[in-house]
Amino acid sequence: YTTEELFFIEYEFNGVPWDKHAKKLFDKWNPREYVENWKTPTLVIHGGKDYRLTESEGIATFTALQRLGVKSRFLYFPDENHWVLKQANLLFWYQQIFEWLDLFTKDEVE
């Protein structure tokens, strides 16, 4: 209910969330229904001007990961939208991405 991008979701799920037939698909593919199974380390990135995903969705995802004990980090750009576009923010974004990936992909040197 928080996105302006309605066409794709309603097309893929064959209707709106309150339609009883579409609701089955909405529920089946809703990540909220599987939170207790989350185990993958996750870097959550959110922009304060993202009008597709409200701040609360990013914070809720991060909070759930933290409460589950899943290694996670929340990266917030108050002046960015769905995409990080400002040069300084973009450089910081890449730095954080590479540091996060290094935590899980680098071979240990003996």
HUKAHU-V994945 format. One record per backbone hydrogen bond with DSSP energy under -1.0 kcal/mol. NH is the residue of the N-H (numbers start at 1). CO is the residue of the C=O. E is the energy in kcal/mol with one decimal. If there is no record, write none. Layout:
BEGIN
NH:CO:E
NH:CO:E
END
This chain:
BEGIN
6:4:-1.6
10:6:-2.4
11:7:-2.3
12:8:-3.0
13:9:-1.9
15:10:-2.3
19:16:-2.0
23:19:-3.1
26:22:-2.6
27:23:-2.9
28:24:-2.2
29:25:-2.1
33:30:-1.9
34:31:-2.2
37:34:-2.3
38:35:-2.1
42:71:-1.8
44:73:-2.9
46:75:-2.7
48:77:-2.7
49:80:-3.1
50:47:-1.6
57:54:-1.3
58:54:-1.1
59:55:-2.6
60:56:-2.6
61:57:-2.0
62:58:-2.3
63:59:-2.9
64:60:-2.5
65:61:-2.2
66:62:-2.6
67:63:-2.7
68:64:-1.9
69:66:-1.1
70:65:-2.6
73:42:-1.7
75:44:-3.3
77:46:-2.9
80:77:-1.6
81:83:-1.1
90:86:-3.2
91:87:-2.4
92:88:-2.1
93:89:-2.8
94:90:-2.6
95:91:-2.2
96:92:-2.6
97:93:-2.5
98:94:-2.8
99:95:-2.3
100:96:-2.5
101:97:-2.7
102:98:-2.4
103:99:-1.3
104:101:-1.2
105:101:-1.3
106:102:-1.4
END
